[in-house]
Structures are given as structure tokens and as C-alpha cells.
Amino acid sequence: MRPGTLARLALAGNRTDAARVVLTALSATLAALAGLAAMTVLAIEKPPGHDWEQSQQYANALLREPGLRGGTAFALLLLAVPVLALAGQSARLGAPARDRRLAALRLAGATPGQVTRVAMLETGLAALVGTLVGLAVYLGGRELLHRPDAQGQLALPTDVLPSVPAIAAVTLGLPLLAAVGTALLLRRVATTPLGVFRRAGRTRSPQPWPALFIGGGVVVTALAEPLREAVEGVDTDWIAILLALGLFAVVTGVVLGTGWLSHAAGRLLHRLARGPATLLAARRLTDDPWTSSRTFAALLASVLIGAGAATFRAYFQLRQRIEQEESLAAEYLGDDRSFYLNTMDLVDLAVLVAVVIATAGLLVTLVEGIVSRRRAYAALVATGVPRTTIGTSILVQVLAPVVPAVLLTVGVGYAIGRLFTGDVVSGGYTQEVCRARAELCDDPATRPLHVELVPVERVVRTPDVPLEQLALVGGGALLAVLVTVGLGLLFLRANTAMEELRTT
């Protein structure tokens, strides 16, 4: 099959297919902007001199401090996680119509490999258009936002550009990743001239083995900081890699564990349910518990980072309070810890944006589920089942796994942050105290007579549990889910009309 023919077949389709392509391109644009922004922060060169030498051309401490740029880049990359999840969920939009189109291609003589390439090309082209648009927006915004202030400082790093390989990796790597992901998703799908069906997949019930990922990730994350302090000369890059592996394992365990939570919630609802709505939800959860893992992956990852950020904020606030107390007692100006809190503000903003994007992906998945099952829902309504019962079953089906999953994720995020930061230790040293006038203590001849070494008691303080912020993270995620379900149920009436019984 010629490349031109492949491209025409990939871009063919109805309005639903066009919406899927637009959402995929939009997701790629947002992911490219997040990746390019992170690469730009990492491209800032450290001025010559000491390790703590700052880049004075920037007004923001997050860009000026060399030690804070890694956290800033991480917060920007965090935004790409829910965006990529949104792209994956958008790919399921209009799946039945796309399956019929692929079956028609097989009926016309296309091979299974050619059908797979058509689907890959559709996703890859949409993602490539999105990344190119993101690159154009990035370059244009760089020129528009390059506005030094009165002191000649910049609010954003518009004076640097990532390297060409870094730009190419973002612009071309994301479409390639999207195309490969499409091929992997289609590996268990067989397209025949008579239709599309899935080969035998998971038949066993989910098991709680993902808890091993969670426990192992927590242990690895907790050992990162003690390892850095215990082993002299260890490369900080290895510590960062170890920390990233631990976080990845925890996120993987939480996401996969949601499948087991869904199955357990379905079985519990089946035993305790007394109404038709809960029975319908229980049957859906037990029949396909892995849907929750795919649907809430980005949301749970955002909640995990948000809970960990709340723990770090409590630690930095305690450190700042202790240093202020010590500086007042010793009459000297302590270190300014405000830039650490500024970094946490950036992470919180990234988490908020990530939750919003993840919620948009959840809305796409919810609407797609209603549309794909509209014949079944219309049949239920035709037999006398109220639409409110169907809507309640959808609400229960969503909340039953997500509530325990969010609570578990908040707890794991707090545990990771708590184990990584530890307690705040102050004192444990001796300091000089002047027992006379300052002139006598400053004079080298009389200083030994009036200066006394006083031991400072070692005090270990535990940061407070940030209950308010943890509740805000978990409650905000659940509120976002409720709003999403409410918006999705608006499509229920139109998709349960009697005419849907004749939908092919």
C-alpha cells in the first residue's frame, strides 16, 4: 500500500474520528510545550565559579538558583503525564465506528498489518501535527515574552534554547511514542472482514500483588536520602535515578492496584446491594475491573505528587520556623528558605493543572462509555428502567473504586514524603556567647576572658501532618470526579432514546 493511500485512509472518517484526531493533536501540543519548557530550564548554563553561583539575569529564584532548576523542570514534566493519559483516552473515542471502518478495509483486501499501520499513522500524524504546533507556539512565545525589566532581568528563560537533539527528541519522539503505543494497544485485537474482536485477554480476577510495587517503591524512595548522606562521593545523578525509579514503582503499583480495588468493590457491592443501580454497577466492576486502572491513572499520579508535595511543604515550613527562632535568639540573619516554598508553589500549580487535564481525560472516557453502550442503555429504558437508575449506576461504578484509590494514594504520597524528609534536627553543637560588652568580646586581648562556649541542646522536631492540604488534594480530586460524572451524565438522555435501538 502506497504512503499516500495510507495517509488518506488514516485521515478518513466521520465527525467522531475528526474529534479524536483533534484531541490527540491538542494533547500532543500540550505535552510538547511542557517538554520544551522543561528542556529550556535544564539548558540554562551555570555561571563560572562556585557551585552556588547564581544566574543573575533572571528575576525568579526558581531559575536563578542552580539547585532549584531540577525541581522546576520536574514540575513541568509532571504536566506531561496527564496530557499523555488524555491522549491515550482520546484514542478510544469513537472506537466502534473506527472498528467498522477497519473491518471494511479488511473486506476490501487490506492485510492485518496494513490495517494496523493505518491506525498507527492516524495517531502518529495527529501527534506530529500537535508537536509541530507546540514547537511553533513555543518559538513564537519565546519572542513575545522576551521582555527584560528595568533591572535587565528576565521573568522567563527566553535567552536560552534547548539543544537541537533535545528539541528533536520532543517534537519527533512524542509522535513516535504515540504510534508505538497504538501498535501495542492493537496487539490483542484481530481485525477481520466480519468485524473487530479482541483475543482472549485477562480471564483471572485481579490479585493484590501490586502492593509489592507500592511497598518496594516506598522503601527505595526512603533509602535515597540516607544513601546520599552515608556514602561519600556518590553521584547525585544516581540518587535522582533511584528516586525516579521508586516513584515510578509506586505510581505503577497504585494504578495497577486500582484494578484489584475495583474488583473487590464490585464483589462487596454485589453482596450488599439492594437496588438495581448498585447491582448494575457491581456487575460492571467485576466484569471489567481494569477499566478503572486505565481511566484514573493520570489522576492518581497527580494526587500522589500532590500529597508528597504537601509533606515537603510542611518540612520546609518547620525548617524555616526553627531557623527564624535561632536567628532571633542569636541575633543574626538565618538562611532564606522561601525559595524552597516557592518551588512547592510551582509543584502545587503543576498538580492543579494535571488534575484538570486528567479530569478532561476522564470526561472523554466517560462519554465514550455512554456512547458505546447506548444500545444497551436504550434497551433498559425501553423495558422500563428509569434513566436515573442508569445514571446512579454509572456514578456508583466510578466512585466505588476511585474513593479508596484516592485515599490510598494520599496515604502513600504522605508516607513517601515523610520517609524522604525525616525529622528536623537542630542544635547538637556549641556556640560562642559573649558575657560582656561587644567591645570586650571583639578585642583579641580580652576576648578569651569574656567569650564562653555554650552547648546547644540537640532537639529533634517532627513536621506536622498537613491534614488541610492532604484533604484539599484528595477532596479536590474527588470533587473533580463528581463534576466530571455530572457533565458526562448530560449525554445520557440523548443516547438512550428509542431510536438508538436501531443504531448499527
C-alpha positions as CSV (number, residue, x, y, z in Angstrom):
1,M,0.0,0.0,0.0
2,R,1.4,3.4,-1.0
3,P,2.2,6.0,1.6
4,G,-0.3,8.4,0.1
5,T,-3.0,5.8,0.2
6,L,-2.1,5.1,3.8
7,A,-2.4,8.8,4.7
8,R,-5.8,9.2,3.0
9,L,-7.2,6.1,4.8
10,A,-5.8,7.3,8.1
11,L,-7.4,10.7,7.8
12,A,-10.8,9.3,6.6
13,G,-13.7,9.1,8.9
14,N,-16.7,10.8,10.4
15,R,-17.1,13.7,12.9
16,T,-16.2,11.4,15.8
17,D,-12.9,10.4,14.1
18,A,-12.2,14.1,13.4
19,A,-12.8,14.9,17.1
20,R,-10.4,12.1,18.1
21,V,-7.7,13.5,15.8
22,V,-8.2,17.0,17.2
23,L,-8.0,15.8,20.8
24,T,-4.9,13.8,20.0
25,A,-3.2,16.8,18.3
26,L,-4.2,19.0,21.2
27,S,-2.7,16.6,23.7
28,A,0.5,16.4,21.7
29,T,0.7,20.2,21.7
30,L,0.4,20.5,25.4
31,A,2.8,17.7,26.0
32,A,5.4,19.3,23.6
33,L,5.0,22.6,25.4
34,A,5.6,21.0,28.8
35,G,8.6,19.1,27.5
36,L,10.2,22.1,25.7
37,A,9.7,24.2,28.8
38,A,11.5,21.6,30.9
39,M,14.3,21.3,28.4
40,T,14.7,25.1,28.4
41,V,15.1,25.2,32.2
42,L,17.7,22.5,32.0
43,A,19.5,24.3,29.2
44,I,20.4,27.3,31.5
45,E,24.2,27.3,31.9
46,K,25.7,27.7,35.4
47,P,27.9,30.8,35.7
48,P,31.6,30.1,36.2
49,G,32.7,30.0,39.8
50,H,31.4,28.2,42.9
51,D,28.6,25.7,42.8
52,W,26.2,28.2,44.4
53,E,26.9,30.9,41.9
54,Q,23.5,32.3,40.6
55,S,22.3,33.3,37.2
56,Q,21.6,36.9,38.0
57,Q,19.9,37.6,34.6
58,Y,16.6,36.0,35.9
59,A,14.2,37.7,38.3
60,N,12.7,34.4,39.5
61,A,14.7,32.4,42.2
62,L,13.5,29.2,40.6
63,L,15.6,30.0,37.6
64,R,18.3,31.9,39.3
65,E,19.2,29.2,41.8
66,P,21.1,26.3,40.2
67,G,19.9,23.8,42.8
68,L,16.2,24.6,42.1
69,R,16.2,24.1,38.3
70,G,15.9,20.4,38.5
71,G,12.8,20.6,40.7
72,T,11.4,23.2,38.3
73,A,12.0,21.0,35.3
74,F,10.4,18.1,37.2
75,A,7.3,20.1,37.9
76,L,7.0,21.0,34.2
77,L,7.4,17.4,33.1
78,L,4.8,16.4,35.6
79,L,2.3,18.3,33.4
80,A,3.1,15.9,30.5
81,V,1.9,12.8,32.4
82,P,-1.9,13.6,32.5
83,V,-1.6,15.1,28.9
84,L,-0.3,11.8,27.6
85,A,-3.0,10.0,29.5
86,L,-5.6,12.3,27.9
87,A,-4.1,11.3,24.5
88,G,-4.5,7.6,25.3
89,Q,-8.1,8.1,26.5
90,S,-8.9,10.2,23.4
91,A,-7.7,7.3,21.2
92,R,-10.7,5.3,22.5
93,L,-13.2,7.9,21.3
94,G,-15.4,6.6,18.5
95,A,-13.8,3.1,18.8
96,P,-16.9,1.2,17.4
97,A,-17.1,3.3,14.3
98,R,-13.4,3.0,13.7
99,D,-13.5,-0.7,14.2
100,R,-16.2,-1.0,11.5
101,R,-14.0,1.2,9.2
102,L,-11.0,-1.1,9.7
103,A,-13.2,-4.2,9.1
104,A,-14.3,-2.6,5.8
105,L,-10.6,-2.2,4.8
106,R,-10.1,-5.9,5.5
107,L,-13.1,-6.7,3.4
108,A,-11.6,-4.6,0.6
109,G,-8.4,-6.7,0.7
110,A,-6.2,-5.0,3.2
111,T,-3.9,-7.2,5.3
112,P,-3.9,-7.1,9.2
113,G,-0.5,-5.4,9.1
114,Q,-1.8,-2.7,6.7
115,V,-4.8,-2.1,9.0
116,T,-2.5,-1.7,12.0
117,R,-0.3,0.7,10.0
118,V,-3.4,2.8,9.1
119,A,-4.3,3.1,12.8
120,M,-0.7,3.9,13.8
121,L,-0.4,6.5,11.0
122,E,-3.6,8.2,12.2
123,T,-2.4,8.6,15.7
124,G,1.2,9.5,14.6
125,L,0.2,12.1,12.1
126,A,-2.2,13.8,14.6
127,A,0.5,13.8,17.3
128,L,3.1,15.1,14.8
129,V,0.8,18.0,13.8
130,G,0.3,18.7,17.5
131,T,4.0,18.7,18.4
132,L,4.8,21.0,15.4
133,V,2.1,23.4,16.6
134,G,3.6,23.2,20.1
135,L,7.0,24.0,18.7
136,A,5.7,27.0,16.8
137,V,3.8,28.2,19.8
138,Y,7.0,27.8,21.9
139,L,9.2,29.7,19.5
140,G,6.6,32.4,19.0
141,G,6.0,32.8,22.7
142,R,9.8,32.9,23.3
143,E,10.0,36.0,21.1
144,L,6.9,37.7,22.6
145,L,7.8,37.1,26.2
146,H,11.4,38.2,25.9
147,R,10.8,41.4,27.9
148,P,13.6,42.4,30.4
149,D,12.5,44.5,33.3
150,A,14.1,47.8,34.5
151,Q,17.0,45.9,36.0
152,G,17.6,43.9,32.9
153,Q,16.3,40.7,34.4
154,L,14.0,38.2,32.7
155,A,10.9,36.6,34.1
156,L,11.3,33.5,31.9
157,P,14.4,31.8,30.4
158,T,13.8,33.3,26.9
159,D,17.5,33.9,26.4
160,V,18.4,30.2,26.0
161,L,17.2,27.4,23.7
162,P,17.4,23.7,24.2
163,S,19.9,21.8,22.0
164,V,18.7,20.6,18.6
165,P,18.7,17.0,19.7
166,A,16.6,17.8,22.7
167,I,14.0,19.7,20.5
168,A,14.0,16.9,18.0
169,A,13.5,14.3,20.8
170,V,10.4,16.2,22.0
171,T,9.0,17.1,18.6
172,L,9.6,13.7,16.9
173,G,9.7,11.4,20.0
174,L,6.2,12.1,21.1
175,P,4.6,11.1,17.7
176,L,6.8,8.0,17.6
177,L,5.7,7.1,21.1
178,A,2.1,7.6,20.2
179,A,2.4,5.4,17.1
180,V,4.2,2.7,19.1
181,G,1.6,2.9,21.8
182,T,-1.2,2.4,19.2
183,A,0.6,-0.7,17.9
184,L,0.8,-2.1,21.4
185,L,-2.8,-1.4,22.1
186,L,-3.8,-3.3,18.9
187,R,-1.6,-6.3,19.6
188,R,-4.6,-8.2,21.2
189,V,-7.0,-7.0,18.6
190,A,-7.9,-9.0,15.5
191,T,-9.4,-7.2,12.5
192,T,-11.3,-9.4,10.2
193,P,-13.6,-8.7,7.2
194,L,-16.6,-9.5,9.5
195,G,-15.6,-7.1,12.3
196,V,-13.1,-6.4,15.0
197,F,-12.8,-8.6,18.1
198,R,-10.4,-8.9,20.9
199,R,-8.4,-12.0,21.5
200,A,-8.6,-13.7,24.9
201,G,-7.2,-11.4,27.4
202,R,-7.3,-11.3,31.2
203,T,-9.6,-14.0,32.5
204,R,-8.4,-14.3,36.1
205,S,-9.6,-11.9,38.8
206,P,-7.1,-9.1,39.7
207,Q,-4.8,-10.0,42.6
208,P,-3.4,-7.7,45.3
209,W,0.2,-8.2,44.1
210,P,0.6,-4.5,43.0
211,A,1.0,-3.8,46.7
212,L,4.6,-5.2,46.3
213,F,5.3,-2.4,43.8
214,I,4.0,0.2,46.3
215,G,6.0,-1.2,49.2
216,G,9.1,-1.6,47.2
217,G,8.8,1.9,45.7
218,V,8.3,3.4,49.2
219,V,11.4,1.6,50.5
220,V,13.6,2.6,47.6
221,T,12.4,6.3,47.8
222,A,13.0,6.3,51.6
223,L,16.6,4.9,51.1
224,A,17.6,7.6,48.6
225,E,18.4,10.4,51.0
226,P,20.1,8.2,53.7
227,L,22.2,6.6,51.0
228,R,23.4,10.1,49.8
229,E,24.4,11.0,53.4
230,A,26.0,7.7,54.2
231,V,28.1,7.1,51.1
232,E,30.6,9.8,50.5
233,G,31.2,10.8,46.9
234,V,28.1,9.2,45.5
235,D,26.9,10.8,42.3
236,T,23.7,12.8,42.9
237,D,22.5,11.7,39.4
238,W,22.3,8.1,40.7
239,I,20.3,9.3,43.7
240,A,17.9,11.1,41.3
241,I,17.6,8.0,39.2
242,L,16.9,5.9,42.3
243,L,14.3,8.3,43.4
244,A,12.6,8.3,40.0
245,L,12.6,4.5,39.9
246,G,10.9,4.4,43.3
247,L,8.3,6.9,42.3
248,F,7.6,5.1,39.1
249,A,7.2,1.8,41.0
250,V,4.8,3.4,43.4
251,V,2.7,5.0,40.7
252,T,2.6,1.7,38.8
253,G,1.5,-0.1,41.9
254,V,-1.2,2.4,42.7
255,V,-2.5,2.3,39.1
256,L,-2.5,-1.5,38.8
257,G,-3.9,-1.8,42.3
258,T,-6.9,0.1,41.3
259,G,-8.0,-2.9,39.2
260,W,-8.0,-5.1,42.4
261,L,-9.8,-2.3,44.3
262,S,-12.5,-2.2,41.5
263,H,-13.0,-6.0,41.6
264,A,-13.1,-6.0,45.4
265,A,-15.6,-3.1,45.4
266,G,-17.7,-4.9,42.8
267,R,-17.9,-8.1,44.8
268,L,-18.7,-6.2,48.0
269,L,-21.5,-4.2,46.3
270,H,-22.9,-7.4,44.8
271,R,-23.2,-8.8,48.3
272,L,-24.6,-5.7,50.0
273,A,-26.6,-4.2,47.1
274,R,-30.3,-3.9,47.4
275,G,-31.2,-1.8,44.5
276,P,-30.8,-2.2,40.7
277,A,-28.4,0.7,40.3
278,T,-25.8,-0.8,42.7
279,L,-26.3,-4.2,41.1
280,L,-25.6,-2.8,37.7
281,A,-22.5,-1.0,38.9
282,A,-21.3,-4.2,40.8
283,R,-21.6,-6.3,37.6
284,R,-19.8,-3.7,35.5
285,L,-16.9,-3.5,38.1
286,T,-16.5,-7.3,38.3
287,D,-16.7,-7.8,34.6
288,D,-14.1,-5.3,33.6
289,P,-12.1,-4.1,36.7
290,W,-9.2,-2.9,34.6
291,T,-11.1,0.0,33.2
292,S,-10.5,1.9,36.4
293,S,-6.8,1.4,36.1
294,R,-6.7,3.0,32.7
295,T,-9.2,5.7,33.5
296,F,-7.8,7.0,36.7
297,A,-4.1,6.5,36.0
298,A,-3.2,10.2,35.4
299,L,-5.5,11.4,38.2
300,L,-3.9,9.1,40.8
301,A,-0.4,10.1,39.7
302,S,-1.3,13.7,40.2
303,V,-2.7,13.0,43.6
304,L,0.4,11.1,44.6
305,I,2.7,14.0,43.7
306,G,0.3,16.5,45.4
307,A,0.3,14.5,48.6
308,G,4.1,14.3,48.6
309,A,4.4,18.0,47.9
310,A,2.2,18.7,50.9
311,T,4.6,16.7,53.1
312,F,7.7,18.5,51.7
313,R,6.0,21.9,52.3
314,A,5.3,21.0,56.0
315,Y,9.0,20.1,56.3
316,F,10.3,23.3,54.8
317,Q,7.9,25.4,56.9
318,L,9.2,23.8,60.1
319,R,12.8,24.3,58.9
320,Q,12.1,28.0,58.2
321,R,10.4,28.4,61.6
322,I,13.3,26.9,63.5
323,E,15.9,28.9,61.7
324,Q,13.9,32.1,62.4
325,E,13.8,31.2,66.1
326,E,17.5,30.5,66.1
327,S,18.3,33.7,64.2
328,L,16.3,35.8,66.7
329,A,17.9,34.2,69.7
330,A,21.5,34.6,68.3
331,E,20.8,38.0,66.7
332,Y,21.9,37.0,63.2
333,L,20.1,36.6,59.9
334,G,19.4,33.0,59.0
335,D,19.3,31.4,55.6
336,D,16.3,32.3,53.5
337,R,14.2,29.2,52.9
338,S,11.4,31.0,51.0
339,F,12.7,29.8,47.6
340,Y,12.0,26.2,48.7
341,L,8.4,27.1,49.4
342,N,8.3,28.9,46.0
343,T,9.3,25.6,44.4
344,M,6.5,23.9,46.2
345,D,4.1,26.6,44.9
346,L,5.2,25.7,41.4
347,V,4.7,21.9,42.1
348,D,1.2,22.7,43.5
349,L,0.3,24.6,40.4
350,A,1.5,21.8,38.2
351,V,-0.6,19.3,40.3
352,L,-3.6,21.5,39.9
353,V,-3.2,21.7,36.1
354,A,-2.5,18.0,36.0
355,V,-5.7,17.2,37.8
356,V,-7.7,19.5,35.4
357,I,-6.2,17.7,32.4
358,A,-6.7,14.3,33.9
359,T,-10.3,15.2,34.6
360,A,-10.8,16.2,31.0
361,G,-9.5,12.7,30.0
362,L,-11.9,11.1,32.4
363,L,-14.8,13.1,30.8
364,V,-13.7,11.8,27.4
365,T,-13.7,8.2,28.7
366,L,-17.0,8.5,30.5
367,V,-18.8,10.0,27.4
368,E,-17.2,7.3,25.2
369,G,-18.5,4.6,27.6
370,I,-22.0,6.0,27.4
371,V,-22.0,6.3,23.6
372,S,-20.5,2.8,23.0
373,R,-23.2,1.2,25.3
374,R,-26.1,3.4,24.1
375,R,-28.0,0.4,22.6
376,A,-27.8,-1.5,25.9
377,Y,-28.9,1.6,27.8
378,A,-31.7,2.3,25.4
379,A,-32.9,-1.3,25.7
380,L,-33.0,-0.9,29.5
381,V,-35.0,2.3,29.2
382,A,-37.4,0.6,26.7
383,T,-38.1,-2.1,29.3
384,G,-39.0,0.4,31.9
385,V,-35.7,1.1,33.7
386,P,-35.6,4.8,34.7
387,R,-32.7,6.9,33.4
388,T,-32.0,8.0,37.0
389,T,-31.2,4.3,37.8
390,I,-28.8,4.1,35.0
391,G,-27.2,7.4,36.0
392,T,-26.9,6.3,39.6
393,S,-25.2,3.0,38.5
394,I,-22.7,5.0,36.4
395,L,-22.0,7.3,39.4
396,V,-21.5,4.3,41.8
397,Q,-19.3,2.5,39.2
398,V,-17.0,5.5,39.1
399,L,-16.9,6.3,42.8
400,A,-16.6,2.8,44.2
401,P,-13.0,2.3,43.1
402,V,-11.9,5.9,43.0
403,V,-12.6,6.8,46.6
404,P,-10.4,4.1,48.2
405,A,-7.8,4.6,45.4
406,V,-7.5,8.3,46.2
407,L,-7.3,7.6,49.9
408,L,-4.6,5.0,49.4
409,T,-2.7,7.3,47.0
410,V,-2.8,10.2,49.5
411,G,-1.5,8.0,52.3
412,V,1.3,6.6,50.1
413,G,2.3,10.1,48.9
414,Y,2.5,11.3,52.5
415,A,4.5,8.2,53.5
416,I,7.0,8.8,50.7
417,G,7.4,12.4,51.6
418,R,7.7,11.7,55.3
419,L,10.3,9.0,54.9
420,F,12.3,11.0,52.5
421,T,12.4,14.2,54.5
422,G,12.6,12.7,58.1
423,D,12.6,14.9,61.2
424,V,14.2,18.3,61.6
425,V,17.3,18.2,63.8
426,S,18.5,21.4,65.4
427,G,21.3,22.1,67.9
428,G,23.8,19.5,69.0
429,Y,26.7,21.9,68.7
430,T,28.5,24.6,70.8
431,Q,28.4,28.3,70.1
432,E,30.2,31.3,71.4
433,V,28.4,33.6,73.8
434,C,29.7,37.0,74.8
435,R,29.3,37.6,78.6
436,A,30.3,41.3,78.4
437,R,30.1,44.3,76.2
438,A,30.6,43.8,72.5
439,E,33.8,45.9,72.6
440,L,35.5,43.5,75.0
441,C,34.4,40.4,73.0
442,D,35.8,41.9,69.8
443,D,39.1,42.8,71.3
444,P,41.5,39.8,70.8
445,A,43.3,40.6,74.1
446,T,40.1,40.4,76.2
447,R,38.1,38.1,74.1
448,P,39.2,34.8,75.9
449,L,38.1,36.3,79.2
450,H,34.5,37.1,78.2
451,V,33.6,34.6,75.5
452,E,32.2,31.3,76.6
453,L,31.4,28.2,74.7
454,V,27.9,27.1,75.4
455,P,26.5,23.8,74.2
456,V,23.2,24.0,72.3
457,E,20.9,21.2,73.1
458,R,20.1,18.8,70.3
459,V,16.4,19.0,69.5
460,V,14.5,16.7,67.1
461,R,11.2,18.0,65.8
462,T,8.7,16.2,63.7
463,P,6.8,18.2,61.0
464,D,3.1,18.5,61.5
465,V,0.8,16.3,59.4
466,P,-0.5,18.7,56.7
467,L,-4.1,17.5,57.1
468,E,-5.6,20.5,55.5
469,Q,-3.5,20.3,52.3
470,L,-3.9,16.5,52.1
471,A,-7.6,16.9,52.4
472,L,-7.5,19.6,49.8
473,V,-5.6,17.3,47.4
474,G,-7.8,14.2,47.9
475,G,-11.1,16.1,48.2
476,G,-10.3,18.2,45.2
477,A,-9.6,15.1,43.1
478,L,-12.9,13.5,44.2
479,L,-14.8,16.8,43.6
480,A,-13.3,16.9,40.1
481,V,-14.5,13.3,39.5
482,L,-18.0,14.2,40.7
483,V,-18.2,17.2,38.4
484,T,-16.9,15.1,35.5
485,V,-19.6,12.4,36.1
486,G,-22.3,15.1,36.3
487,L,-21.2,16.5,32.9
488,G,-21.0,13.1,31.4
489,L,-24.5,12.2,32.5
490,L,-25.8,15.1,30.4
491,F,-25.1,12.9,27.4
492,L,-27.2,10.0,28.9
493,R,-30.7,11.2,27.8
494,A,-29.7,11.8,24.1
495,N,-28.1,8.3,24.0
496,T,-31.0,6.4,25.5
497,A,-33.6,7.5,23.0
498,M,-35.7,4.7,21.4
499,E,-34.0,5.5,18.0
500,E,-30.7,4.1,19.4
501,L,-32.2,0.6,19.4
502,R,-31.7,0.6,15.6
503,T,-28.1,2.0,15.8
504,T,-25.6,-0.2,14.0
